[in-house]
Amino acid sequence: MESTAEDTLEGSYDPERIESAWQDAWVEAKTYRYEGEPGQDPNTTYAIDTPPPTVSGSLHMGHLYGHTLQDFAARFQRMANGDVLFPFGYDDNGIASERLTEKDLDIRHQDYERREFQQLCREVCETYEAEFTDKMQSLGTSIDWDHTYKTIEPRVQRISQLSFIDLYEQGREYRKKAPAIWCPECETAISQVETEDDERHSHFNDIAFELVGANPPREEFVISTTRPELIPACVSVFVHPDDEDNQDLVGETARIPLFGHEVPIIEDDRVDMEKGSGVVMCCTFGDQNDIEWYQAHDLPLRVAIDETATMTDLAGDYEGMHTEEARDAIVEDLEEAGYLRDRREIVHDVGVHERCDTPVEYRVSKQWYINVLDHKDEYLEAGEAMDWYPEKMFTRYRHWIEGLEWDWLISRQRDSGIPFPVWYCTDCDHEILAEKADLPVDPLSDEPPVDTCPECGNDTFEPEEDVFDTWATSSLTPLINAGWDWNEETESFEMSNPELYPFDLRPQGHDIISFWLFHTIVKCYEHTGEVPFDATLINGHVLDENREKMSKSRGNVVQPAEVLAEYPVDAVRFWAASAAVGDDFPFQEQDIVAGEKLLRKLWNASKLIDTLAPRNPPEPDEIEPIDRWLLAELDDTIETLTEHFEAYEFAKARNHLRTFFWNTFCDDYLEIAKTREDRPSTQYALRTAHRAFLLLWAPIIPHATEEIWQTVYADEDGTETFDSLHTEAWPEPAGYEADLEAGETAMEVISALRRYKSDRQLPLNASIDAVSVHGTLEGFETAIQDVTHVETLEVLEEPPEITTQVASIDLDYATVGPKYGAKVGDIDTGIESGEYEIDDDADVLRVAGEELESDLFEVELERTYSGDGVMIETDAAVVIIDDDTTE
């Protein structure tokens, strides 16, 4: 889509035609391709560690908002600093892709061989990825599509398996049979970060336990539980050492109701004495406390719930029931047998798997872990070394690390995922790891690198069937994009693009600080000893218009496709720049409408400028004061916007630029320029400002600015090559100096005089014989006279005589009434009769013998001019117009 400098801007702005055309042109021309060279100065390269979205096929408002923020940063940095890597990735391995495939094909993974099901996952994901790519391109993002990766592709599998082997060799990983968090729905172990609390309705059940033995201190005691289905898994009862009421139970033996087995009663200071009766049963396993007691007191293991949340044979008559079904049945039988003392409804937090909202269980299984608890201080220091935008988000990161109680569990019992490169000796269970040169491998189909076990000499091996947690791979994105790999010749890890690492920016949502950001720091810090990125940009969530979270169940989801079908992409991008980074904010359509109006304003202003000034006027020897003032204001705006973009303050940048462009330039200066179009100084200022506006708006509204730039300024060098606006240099202040205060006052005076004429239905070229102004105007007097057709302009050294009177005094009766009671009537009378005094600063009102502080009243002042003419006050000036001289 090429244009020439002879083209003109015609008609209205047509986003439907223009936006799709430029999106295709940018991709075809590889406008955003990263062209950095390995070994170049990292300070000349800006690299973004972009989040790989889970393959779901649906672009939601969070994607639209988050990726647009990233694009603001990429576009600005590309113009300001040159080389930018803005890659894209798809997280297409793990539970998410597995569930998508099952839903899309209406199948169950259990019904297929692993490889067969994995191939189905690949095929389904490829379809959705193609659709998602099209949708991302439709947002006008400046992604380098040549740097696209998938977390299941062979290259990434190799890097993921290399990461595992490196951490294993460092002693940072271990395999252990131990209690682990388990999702019954997904039928896999999960890590602590994948659980979240969810409010659920439940019941507290008070259940009587009998004491057994020769001389028990009492017949029974009561425990309170929300999970009676765990009773068959009970292995002990605990009492707090300071619980005087229940100390007589310590050392005794209790019989479990309905099931009859006997358990010891032990004291432990982890018991919460304020909860229930203060006596608690320990089951294997109901929660983290149960696990700690199991380990600390060497308790037996009783597994009453299997991997699918189904009761085992240990549950007796309840075998085969789902836990919720068993819960109701056991409570009913407890009541019938006389053990249920009370039952009351409650609402409490339940740990659930964040992917499927299923309440988690705790099961003993053999899993792989990464040590993180012993390096919490290092990870905290790594977070402190980064710049956080906004800074307050570091608190979430710190709280997550401080609250860690588990090492990172990285193995998953699923079919879709990257396999562990491990085999086990069938005799001694010794671990055999793949050779780095052979990666990627799949132990289910590949042979181990040894013929016999180096520990025992056995020659048969069992492949590891588990796959990596998807976060164990997506946490490697900086290393993936920097080309991290093992060099066989040097026997060391190297990067093919070391200039990218550490990355300059990690953009992501605040909801995955404990997921993606933390795990990336863990992996990259352990592999390289460095923090993987210099700064992190944390975006908030898009809420509905009532500030409620969007959800299908509430029916308040705003679909991006519907928004983009109704409004220009650039208008939606304008909306995306409306909120402070990090804050959740409501979707407000009026902000998109405001963006649409801005596009029309920019288009129409560009058309007008094309009629007022040649496209490339030379800089005149002398620039007149009003034009110099505009260029000085432009310099100030460029400096301010640069600071905002560097600090990722996109909302501030947008708002500042809109105010300057719309109010100062269009409403004030451009109207003035219409009367000065033959002046070289004005022509030069118009074109200089116009070029700058297109460059400054480019990161936020790329389509409209590209269309105008290519139509008006393309091919100035006489070539027909496509040089995108978005590869032009970011503008820099040109060093124009002017009295900004005087210029601003002049603009106010001009606006006041134009408004005076409009209010009286006078033509704007109507002359005014005499105007007096009190305000700073030095150097702008002639410009004011020329533009507003004033014959005589006098600048007053002293302000005119203006009388200031109190127009009204409003009391805060909600406060005054209770404080002064019956006296309020006298106060009102005093105010109405004018019998009161007010300090010059309106801090104190003296009336009816009382002194009211400023927070109890509000004064409205009225200023009047008693001289000849009409007075108009602006923020910085007082303007006196002689009515008799106005024609």
N, C-alpha and C positions, 0 to 999 in steps of 0.2 A: 504494500500500500504506500506508494511513493507520491510525493507532491513536489511542485516546483515553486520558486519564489514568486512566480507570476500568478499563482492561484489566489483566489479570494475567498473569504469566509462569507457564505451565502445562507440566507434563510435562517431557520432556527436550529439549535443544537439537536442533533439526531443520535441519541445514545444507542438505539437499537442497531443502527448500521455501524456506527463508529466503534463501539466497544468490542464487538466480536471481531471486527476487521483488524484492529490493533492487537488483540490477543493472538490471533493467528500469525500476524506479521512478526511479533516478538519471538514466538516459538520458531518460526521458519528461519529467521535471521540469527537465532541463538544470541539474542541481545543480552541475556543475563548469564551467559556461560562464564564460568570461573576460568581464568587464564593465567593464574599464578604458577610460578615455577618452583619445584622443590629446591629448598636451600635459600630462597629469597628471604629478605628481612621480614620477620613475622609482624613488625609494626606497620608494614605496607599492605598487609592482608587482614581483612575482617571476615571472620568465620562464625557462622551461626549453627549451633547444635540443635537443629529443629526436631520437634517431637514427632516420632512416627505414629500416626493414628492407628488404632485398632481397625482392622478391616471389617467394616459393618455395612458398607454400601450406602449409608445415609450421612449427608452433610448437615449437621445441626448448627444452631446459632453460635454455640461455643466454638466450633471449628471456624466458622466464618469470622468471628471476632478475634480469636486468638491468632489465626494465621494472617489476618490483615494487620494486626499489631506488629508481627514479625516482619511483614513486608514493608511497613513504614520504616523500620530500622534498616532493613536491607537496602531499600532505595536511597535513603539518605546517605548511608555509609558508602554506597557505590559512587554516588555523585561527589561526596566529600573526600573520599580516600582512595578510590580506584578499585582494586581487586576485592571482590566479595564472593565468598562461598555461601550460597543459600540453597542447601540440598533438600531432598525430600526422601522420606522412607515410609515403608509400610510394616507395621507389626503384625505379621500374618502367621505366627506360630503360637501354639498354646491353646488354652481353654477357649479363648474368644473365637478363634477360627474353627475350632472343633464344634462349638455350639452353633455357629453360623451355618456350617455345613449340614449338621443334623437337621436344623430348622429348614434350611433351603431345600434340601432333598427329601425331607420327611423320613429320615433314617435314624438308626441308633449305632453309635460307633462299635458297640459290643458285638454287632452282627457281622463285622467285617474283619478280615485280617489286617494287621497294622499297616502294612505297606499299601494295601488296597485303599484303606480309608485315608491314609495320608495323601494319596494321589487325588482322591476326590476333594480333599481340602484344598490342594493346590489349584485345581480347576475352578472351584467355586470362588476362591480368593482372587484369582486372576480376573474373573469377570467383574467383581466388585471393585477391584483396584483400578481397572480401566475407566469405570464410571466415575470413581472418586477423583481420578486425575483430571477428567474433563471438568468436573465441578470446581476443582481447585483452580484450574486455568480460567474458568469463567469469573473468578474473583479478581482477575488482573494481577495476581501475585507474580513477583519477579523471581520465581524459582528456577534454578538451573536443573532442567529435567535430565541433563546428561549425568548428573550426580544423584541418581535415584537408587535406593537399595531396598531389599526386602529382608526381614529378619530370618527367613527360612532359606534364602539362597545359599548355594555352596560356599561362596566366599565368606559370608557372614557365619555360616556354620563352622567353618574353619577357625575364624577369630574367636567364636564363642568357646569352642573346644580347647583352643590354645589358652584362653583365659582360665579355664578349669585346670588344665595341666600346670600352668604357671603358679596358680594359687596353691595347688596341691604340693608342688615342689617347695614352695615357701613355707609349708606347714600351716597354711591359712584355712584348709578345708579338712573335714573329717566326716566319716560315715559312722552312724551310731544308731542302735536300736533303742529308742526312747519315746516317751509320749510326744506326740506332735499334734498340731491343730489340723483338724480333718473336716473337709466339706463332704457330707453324705450325698449331696446332689451331684457334685462333680466327681465324686469318688476319688479324691486325691488329697494328699497333704498340701497345706498352704502355709505361707509365712505370716508372721504377726502383722505385717503391713497390709495384708489382704483382708484383714478382719476390721469390722467397724461395729459400733454399738447402734442398735435399733430398738426403739420403744415397742414393746409387745405386751398385750394383755395376758395375764396369767393368774395363778392362785397361790397363796401361801397355805400350805397344808401342815397342820400341827399333828404329828404322829407320835404315838406312845411306843417306847422301847422298853422291854422288860429287862431287869437285872437278874443275873443267874449266879449261882454259887451258894456256899454254905450259909453265910450270914450277910446278905446284901443290906446296905444301909437304908434302902427303900425299895419299893416294888417296881417302880418305873420312873422314867424321865421322858421329857418331850423334846423333840427336835422339830424345827420348822424348815420346810423345803419347798421349792417350786418345781422340783423334779423327782417325784416319787418313783418314776420308772427306773431311777438309778439305785433303788434300794437293793436289788439283787447283786449289785456291784459293790456294796458297802464292805469295806475291809477294816474300818476302825471308827471310833468316836473320839472327838477331841474336846477338851475343856481348857480355858485359859488359866494359867497359873494364879492369876489374881482374882479369879472368880470364886469368892467365898461361898456363894450359895450352892455351887456345884462341885466344891473340892472333894466332897465325900464320894464322888463318882470315880475319881482318878484311881486307877489300879484295878477297878472292877471289870466285869465282863458283861456285855449286853447281847441279848438275843434279837436278831433281825425279824421284825414282824412279817408274817406271811411265808417267809422263806426259811426261817429257823436256824440259819448258821450263826455262830457266835463270834464276836469281835471284841478286841480289847478297848478300854477307855484310857486315853493318853492325854497328858497335858502338853500344850504348845502355845506360845505367845502370839501366833498368827491368827488365833481365833478372835472373831469380832464379837465381843461381849454384848454390844448394843443391838445385835441382830437376833431376832427371835428369842429363844430361851437362853441363848449363850452357849448351848451345847450343839455341836455340829457333827454330821456324819461325813466321813471321808470315803469317796467312791472312786474307782479307777475307770474313767476319770470324768469329773464334772466341771472342774475349772482349774486355774493355775495353782490355787492353794492345794487342791488334791494331789497335783503332780509333785509339788514341793514336799508335802507330807509323805507321799509314797517313797520319794528318794531319801528324805532325811531319816525316816524311821524304818526303812527297809521292809515295807509292807508288801503283802502278796498282791498278785495281779488277778483281778476278776473282770473278765470282758463280757459284759451283758448286752452290748450294742455293737453291731458289726459295721462295716464300711458304708452300708447303705441306710443307716439309721434304723435297722431292723433288729428286734430282740433276738438274742442267741439262745441256745439250749440252757444256758445258765439261768435264764429267766423262767424256766419251768413251764407252767401253763400259758405263759404269755409269749412263748417262742413263736417267731414268725410275724408278730405284730410290729407295725411301725411305732416309733417311740411315742408319738402323740396318742395313738390308739391305746397303747399299753399304759400310758399315764392315766387315762380316764378309767381303764379297767382296774388298775391297781388301787386307785383311790376308792372306787366303788367297793372293792373287796376289803379294803382296810376298814371302811365304815361298817360293812356287814360283820366283820370279825371283831369290831369294838376297839380298833386301834386309832381311828381318826378322831381327834379331839376338837378340831376346828378347821374351817376352810373359808378363806376370804379372798376376794378379788383384789388384784394389784396391777399396776403398770410399772414395768421395770425394763432396764436396758439388757438386751440379749446380744451376745456376740454373733454376728452373721458374716458370711462370705460376701464381700462387696460386689462380686460379679453376679450372684444369683439370689442374694438375700436369704439364703438358707442358714438357719442356726447351726453353728459349728459344734463338733464334738472333739474329744481329745482321745486319740488312740495310740497305742504303742506300735511302732513300725520302724523299719530300718530305713533311714533317710540320709541324704547328704546335706551338710551344713557348711556355711562360711563363718569363720570366727569374726564377729563384729563387736561383741561386748567388751573385749579386752582393748579395743582401739577407739572407744567412744570419744576419748579426749582428742585424739588425732583428727577424727572426723569433725568434731566441733571446731577445732582450730582451722581446718580446711574451709569450713563454712564462714568463719570469721574473716578469712583472707579474701573472700569474694565481695564484690559490690552487689548489694541487693536493691532492686527497684520493684516495689517500694521497700525501704529499709525495715519496716515493721514486720515483713514476712520472715526475717531471720528468726524471730521469736518462735514461729511454728517449727522451724527446723530444729532449733535448740530444744524445744519441749519434746519433740519426737525422740531425739537422741537420749535425752535425760530419762525418758520413760521406757527405753528399750529393756525388755526382759528376756528376749530369746535371741539366739544366733540366727542368722539368715538361712532358712530352710530353702534349698534350691532345687530339690528333686520333686518331680510330679509323676503321678501314676496315670498318664494319659497317652493317647496315641499320636497326637499331633504335637510335634516339638523337635528340638535338637537333641539327639541321643547323647548320653554320657559316653565318652570314649574309654570304657572300662569293661574288663572281664574279671571274673573271680575264680580262683582255684576251687574246684569242687571238693577237695579234701580239707584244705586249711583256710579257705576263704580269703587268701591273700589277693590283694588288688593288683591287677595288671593294667597299666595305662598304655594307650596307643603312643606310637612315636610321632613327634611333631611333624615330621616330613610326610606322614601318611594321611594327615587330616585333610578333609573331614572323613570320619569313619562312622559306620553303624555296626555296633557289636552283634546285632541280630543277623547280619549278612556277611560281615568281615571277620577274618580270623585274627586272633591276638598276635602281637609281635614276637611271641616266644613259643617254643615247642613244649617246654616243661616249666613248671612253677619254680622260680628261683629259691623259694623257701623250703618246699618239701619234695620237689622232683616229680610231682603228679603231672600227667599230660592231658588232662581234661579240664575244660573251663566252661563257666556259665556266663553268658553275656548279661550285662546290665540292661534291664528292660525300661527303666525310667527315662524320662526326658527332663531337660532343664526347665525350670520356671522361666516364663517368657521375660520377666524382668532381669534375669541373669544375662539375657542377650541384649535387650533394649538399653540396658545400663552401659553398654559398650559403644554407644553411638559416636562419641568423640573419637574413639580409636578406630571404629569402622570407617569413618569419613576421612581420617588422617592416614589410612592405609597401614595400620599397625600389623606386623607379621613377624614371624621367626625367620631369621637369616641363618641358613644351615652353614654357610661358610664362616661367618663371624661368630656363630653360636650365641647370638644375642637378638633381642627384640629391637626392631627398627620401624620407622615410619616412612612410607613413600612420599608423604607430604608433611614433613615435620614443621613447615612454616605455619601450618594451621593450628598446631597444638602448643599451649592450651587454646581452646576456642574462646572467642571474644564474648559470646553471648549464649546463654541457655534460656530460651523463652519457654514458659509452660504455665499451666494452671496451678492455682494454690492448692487444689485438691490432691495433687500427686507429688507434693514436696516430699512426703515420706516414702513414696514409691520410687519415682523415676529419679528425682534429684539426689536423694540420699544414696540410692543404690549405685548411681553413676559415680558419685564421689567415692564410695567404697571401692568399686572395681578399679577405677582409673588411678586413684591414689595408691592402691596396693600394687598396681602394675608399673606405674611410672614415678611414684613418689611426688607427683605434682597434683595441684588442684586442676581439674579438667577444663575449667572455664573461668574467665576473669570476672564475669558479671552474670547475674540471673535476673530475668524480667518475668515477674509473676503477674499473670492477668487474673481478673476476677471472673465471675460467671454472669451470664446474661439472664436476668429475671423477667417475669412478665410485667405488665404495666402497673400491677399492684405490689410489685417487689416480692412476689412469691416465686419460688423455684419452679421452672417449667417441668412438667411431667405429663405423660400420657394419661395417667389416672385422673389428674385435675382437668384435663382437656384444655390446657392453656399454652400448649406448645406452639411457637411461631416457627413456621417452616421457611428456611432460607429460599427455597425454590419459589415460593409464593411472593416473598418480598422482592426477589430479583426479577420476577416476571412483571412486577408493577413499577419498580423504580430503577433508575440507572445504577450500575455497579458503583460508579464514583459517588453517587449520593449515599449509598449504603456504607461505603468506605468513610465518607464524611461523618456519618453517624458513629462508626467504630472508633473514631478519634474523639468522641464526646466525653468519655469518662476517664478519671484518673486511673492510671495503671494500678492493678491490685484490688480495686474496689468492685464488688458486685454492683450491678446497676440495671435499672429497668429498661426494657425495650420500649422506646418512645418514637412513634411514627413521625411526630412533628420534627424530630431532628433529621430524619431522612428527607422530609419535605424541605427543610431549610437547606440541606445539601443540594437538592434539585434546583432550588432558587439560586444558589451560589453558582451552579454550572451555567445557568442562563445569564447571570450577571457577568460572569467571566467571558462568555461567548459574545454577548452584546457589547461589552466594554472593548473587547478585542476588535470587533467590527468597527466601532466608532474610532478607535485609535488608528485603524487602517485608513480612515478617511481624513484624519487630522495631521498625520505625519508620514513622511517617507520611511521605508522600512529599515534603512541603515544610515541615518543622518550622521554627519561628522560632529564631533564635539566642538562647539563654538569656542572662540577665544574667551568670551565672557558669558558666564551663566547668570541670568538675572536672579534677584533675591528669592522670588517665590518659587522658581524652579530649583534653585540651589537648596532651598528649604525642603522641598519634596525629596530631593536626592539624599540630603542629610538624614531625613526621617527614614528613608529606605535603608540607608546604611545601618541605622539603629535597629530597624526591624530585622535585617539580615543577621546582625549580631545576636539579637534576642532569640530568633528562631534557631540559630545554630546551637546556642546554649540549651534550649529546650529539647531539641532532637538528640543532642549528645547525652542528655540526662533522661531520655525516653519519656519526656513529658509531652506526649503527643496532643493531649487535650489543650494544654497551655499554648502550644505552637499553633494549633488550629484556630483557637479563639483570638489570639493576638493577630495572626495574619488576616483573619476574616475582618476584624475591626479596622485594621489599617487599609486593607484593600477596598472594602465596601464603603466605609465612612470617610476616611481621609482622602483616599485616591478617587473613588468613583463619585461620591456625593459632593465632595469639595473640589478637589484639584481638577478632575476631569471636566466639571462644569466650567471652571475658570478657563481651562485650556481651549474650550470651544471659542472663546473670545480672543485667543492669542495664537491661533493655529499657524499664522504666518511667521511666527517668531522662531528662529533657529534654536534658541535656548529652550523653548517649550517643546519643540519637536524632539530634541535630543532627550529631554527629561522624560517625555512620554514613552519613547521607545526603550530607554534604559530601564524604566520602571516596569514596562510591560514584559520585557525579557525576564527580568528578575522575578516577577510574579509567577510566570509560567514555571520557572525553575523551583521556586519556593513551594508552589502548590503541587509540584510533580509527585512527591512521595505519597500524598494523600489522595489526589484525584489524577491518576496517571493517564487515563484515556483521553479526557478532554484536553489536558495540557499537551499531550502528544499530537493530537489532531490540529490544534491551533499552531503549535510550533512547526510542524511539518508543512502546513499550508502557508504560513507567513514567513518562516525563516529558513526552511530547508534549502539545500543546494546553493548556499551563498558563495561556496567556493567553486561553483561551476561544474561540480561532478554530479553524477546521478546516483551515487551510493546512498544507502539508507543509514543515516547517522541518527540514532534515537536521541530524543531529548534526555532520556534517562541514563545516558552515558556521558552527558555534558557535565562540566564541573559545577559543583555547588557554588553559588555566588558568594563573593567576599565583599566586605565594606570597601568602597572606593576612596574613602577619606574625605568626603565632602563635609565642609564645616559651615554651619549656619546657626543663627540664633533661633533655636527650636521653640523657645517660649514665645518669641515675637511672632514667628510664623504661625504657631497654633492660635495665638490671639487674633491674628489677621484672618485666619480661617473662620473663627467664631464671628468676627465682625461681618465678614462677607456673608456668612450664612444668615446672620441676624437681619441684614439689610435685604437679602433675597426673600426671607420669610415675611418681612414687613411689607414688601411689595405684593407678595402672593396673597396675604391676608386681606389686602385692600383691592385685590383683583387688578393690580397694575401690571403692565408688561415688565419683564425683567430688564429690558433696556430703557425703561423710564429713568429720567435723570432726577437727581436729588441735589438741590442747591448747596445745602450745608449739613455737615455731620460733624459732631464733636465726639471724641473718644478718649476715655481715660483707661489706659492700659499700655502694656509694652508692645510697641508697633514699629520700632526703629528699623528703617530699611524697607518696609512693606507698604508705606503710605500710597505710593504711586500705583502699586498693584491693586489695592483696594479701590482707588478711584477709577482705574481703568475697567475693572470687572463690574463694579456696581453703578458706574456712571454718576459718581459724586463730583460736583463742581469744586467744592471747597471742603477740605478735610482738615480739621484742627485736632491736634493731640493735646489734651489737657494735662498739665503737670499736677494739678490738684483735682481730687474727685469732685463732681458736682454736689450741690447741697441736696442730700436725700434724707427725708424724714423716715425714721423707723418707728413704727407703732405696733403695739400688741393687737393683733387681730382677734385672737381668742386664746383662752386658757382652758384646757381640758384636764379634768381631774381623773385620777385612777380610783374610781369610787369603790372598787373591790378591796382596795387597801385603805383608802381614806375613811370609808364608812366605819369599819370595825375600830379604827384607831381613834377617830374623833367623835364618833357617836352623834349626839344631838347638836354638837358644834358645827356639823357639816352644813346646816342651813345658813348659819352666820357666815361661813366661808363662801358659800355660793352667793349670798347677798353682797358681800364685800367685792367679789370679783365682778358681778354684774354692775355695781355702782362705780367701779373703777377705784375703790378705796383699798389699794394694795400697793406693795412695792416688790420689784423683782431686781435682784442683783444683775449686774452687767452680763455675767456669764450664765444667767438663768439657773443658778445653782440653788437659790433659796427664794421662796415666795412667802412674803409677810402679809398676812391678811387676818382680820378678826382676832388679833392678838396672838396668832399662832405663826410658827415658822415651819413651812412645809419643805422638805428636801426634794431635790430634783426628780427622784424616782417616783414621786407622788403626783406629778403634773407634767403637762406638755404644753409648750408655748408656741403659737404660730404667729410669726411676725409679718408685717406688711410694710413694704418700702414704697414710698411715693416721692415723685419729683415735682417740685412746685414751680420750676422755671418754665421757659418757653420751649415748646417742642414735645416730642414723645421719647420717653426713656425705655431702653431695652437693656436688660442685664444678661450677660453671659457668664460663664465660669471665670473668665479672666479679664473682662472688660465691662465698662458702662458706655453705652452708645446713646447719644442724644441726636434726634432727628427733628429738624424744624419742619413742622407740618405745612406751614404756609408756603414753603419752597417746593413742595412735591407736586409735580404736574400729573 
